[in-house]
Amino acid sequence: MLTAQVLAKELGSRGVVILAVTRHRTLPDVLVVYLHGNAGQWVDGTAVRRVGRVPGVVAVSESVPTPTILLVRVR
């Protein structure tokens, strides 16, 4: 399964500006990506598309209240 550390490294190599990547507290197959809001990659979906292309990522969705937080389902 893709780990938070590996996903953070992959995102960095793809130019996604993040603050952190953590494991979801109750869903073992979900990682939480905290985007750097000022980088603006959340506005046009750039970050969602780049995260979705990482091997091992099954699905990506924005948090409803905060689009700079991505919920990433991994295998």
C-alpha positions as CSV (number, residue, x, y, z in Angstrom):
1,M,0.0,0.0,0.0
2,L,1.2,3.5,-0.8
3,T,2.4,5.3,2.4
4,A,2.1,8.9,3.3
5,Q,5.9,9.4,3.0
6,V,6.1,7.8,-0.5
7,L,3.1,9.9,-1.7
8,A,4.7,13.1,-0.3
9,K,7.9,12.3,-2.2
10,E,6.0,11.5,-5.4
11,L,4.0,14.7,-5.2
12,G,7.1,16.8,-4.6
13,S,8.7,15.3,-7.7
14,R,5.6,16.2,-9.7
15,G,5.7,19.8,-8.6
16,V,2.7,19.7,-6.2
17,V,3.3,22.1,-3.3
18,I,2.1,20.4,-0.1
19,L,2.3,21.2,3.6
20,A,1.9,17.5,4.7
21,V,0.6,14.1,3.9
22,T,-0.9,12.0,6.7
23,R,-2.9,8.9,7.1
24,H,-6.7,9.3,7.7
25,R,-7.5,8.7,11.3
26,T,-10.2,6.1,10.7
27,L,-9.9,4.9,7.1
28,P,-6.7,2.8,6.6
29,D,-6.8,3.1,2.8
30,V,-7.1,6.9,2.7
31,L,-4.3,9.5,2.9
32,V,-4.9,13.2,3.5
33,V,-2.9,15.7,1.5
34,Y,-2.7,19.2,2.8
35,L,-2.0,21.5,-0.2
36,H,-0.2,24.9,0.2
37,G,-3.2,27.2,-0.4
38,N,-1.1,30.1,-1.7
39,A,0.4,28.0,-4.5
40,G,-3.1,27.9,-6.0
41,Q,-2.9,24.4,-7.4
42,W,-6.3,23.6,-6.0
43,V,-8.2,26.3,-7.9
44,D,-8.1,24.7,-11.4
45,G,-7.8,21.1,-10.3
46,T,-4.1,20.8,-11.1
47,A,-3.3,19.2,-7.8
48,V,-6.2,16.7,-8.1
49,R,-5.0,15.6,-11.6
50,R,-1.4,15.3,-10.6
51,V,-2.2,13.3,-7.4
52,G,-4.5,11.0,-9.5
53,R,-1.6,10.1,-11.8
54,V,0.6,8.7,-9.0
55,P,0.8,4.9,-9.2
56,G,-1.1,3.3,-6.3
57,V,-3.7,6.1,-6.1
58,V,-7.3,4.8,-6.7
59,A,-9.3,8.1,-6.3
60,V,-8.9,11.7,-5.2
61,S,-11.5,14.1,-3.9
62,E,-11.4,17.5,-2.4
63,S,-12.6,18.0,1.1
64,V,-16.0,19.7,0.9
65,P,-15.3,22.4,3.5
66,T,-11.7,23.0,2.4
67,P,-10.6,22.4,-1.2
68,T,-6.9,22.6,-0.2
69,I,-7.3,19.3,1.6
70,L,-7.4,16.2,-0.6
71,L,-8.7,12.8,0.4
72,V,-6.7,10.2,-1.5
73,R,-7.8,6.5,-1.6
74,V,-4.8,4.3,-2.2
75,R,-4.1,0.6,-2.7
